[in-house]
Amino acid sequence: MNPLRALFLSLAKMPPALMLLIVIGFAVLVTMMVTSKVSEQETQYKQEKADTSAGIGGRPTKRAYYAATLIPLGTPIERKQIQERNVDELELWGDAVPDASMIVGRQPKKEIPLNAQIRQSDLTSASE
């Protein structure tokens, strides 16, 4: 007798309750395997994210200041209008302002849009 035919004949003679338990058992087994794999990938993702938070893509980061709101021309800049962020060195402008105290109280030479990096060339000199 063909082994496959023997398997199907034995399955046909199996009580329905036993077959239901086998199906439920396989469903639980597959669910546990998928959950395990997903949690493993989530742990790996969190680890990679923690590794890159020290440096973006393994490169060092530096502090930069961005406009948290639209900063209009000629108005003194307040602390609440700027936001500090850690950025990749490659994204940092050469004349980026290194300290918030160098920004607060100064006036922009032009309108600084939302989320724009604040640069020395954007600000009037401290004596003006």
TAGIHU-V162692 format. One record per residue. N is the residue number from 1. RES is the residue in one small letter. D_CENTER is the distance of its C-alpha to the mean C-alpha in whole Angstrom. Layout:
[[N,RES,D_CENTER] [N,RES,D_CENTER]]
This chain:
[[1,m,60] [2,n,57] [3,p,54] [4,l,52] [5,r,54] [6,a,55] [7,l,51] [8,f,52] [9,l,55] [10,s,54] [11,l,51] [12,a,53] [13,k,55] [14,m,52] [15,p,52] [16,p,50] [17,a,48] [18,l,48] [19,m,46] [20,l,44] [21,l,43] [22,i,42] [23,v,40] [24,i,38] [25,g,38] [26,f,36] [27,a,34] [28,v,33] [29,l,32] [30,v,30] [31,t,28] [32,m,28] [33,m,27] [34,v,24] [35,t,23] [36,s,23] [37,k,21] [38,v,18] [39,s,18] [40,e,18] [41,q,15] [42,e,13] [43,t,15] [44,q,14] [45,y,10] [46,k,10] [47,q,12] [48,e,11] [49,k,8] [50,a,10] [51,d,12] [52,t,10] [53,s,9] [54,a,13] [55,g,13] [56,i,11] [57,g,12] [58,g,15] [59,r,16] [60,p,17] [61,t,16] [62,k,18] [63,r,18] [64,a,19] [65,y,20] [66,y,19] [67,a,21] [68,a,19] [69,t,22] [70,l,25] [71,i,27] [72,p,31] [73,l,33] [74,g,36] [75,t,34] [76,p,33] [77,i,30] [78,e,29] [79,r,26] [80,k,24] [81,q,24] [82,i,22] [83,q,18] [84,e,17] [85,r,14] [86,n,13] [87,v,13] [88,d,15] [89,e,18] [90,l,19] [91,e,17] [92,l,20] [93,w,23] [94,g,26] [95,d,27] [96,a,24] [97,v,25] [98,p,25] [99,d,26] [100,a,25] [101,s,29] [102,m,30] [103,i,28] [104,v,30] [105,g,33] [106,r,33] [107,q,33] [108,p,32] [109,k,34] [110,k,32] [111,e,30] [112,i,26] [113,p,24] [114,l,21] [115,n,17] [116,a,20] [117,q,20] [118,i,23] [119,r,26] [120,q,29] [121,s,31] [122,d,30] [123,l,31] [124,t,35] [125,s,37] [126,a,37] [127,s,41] [128,e,41]]
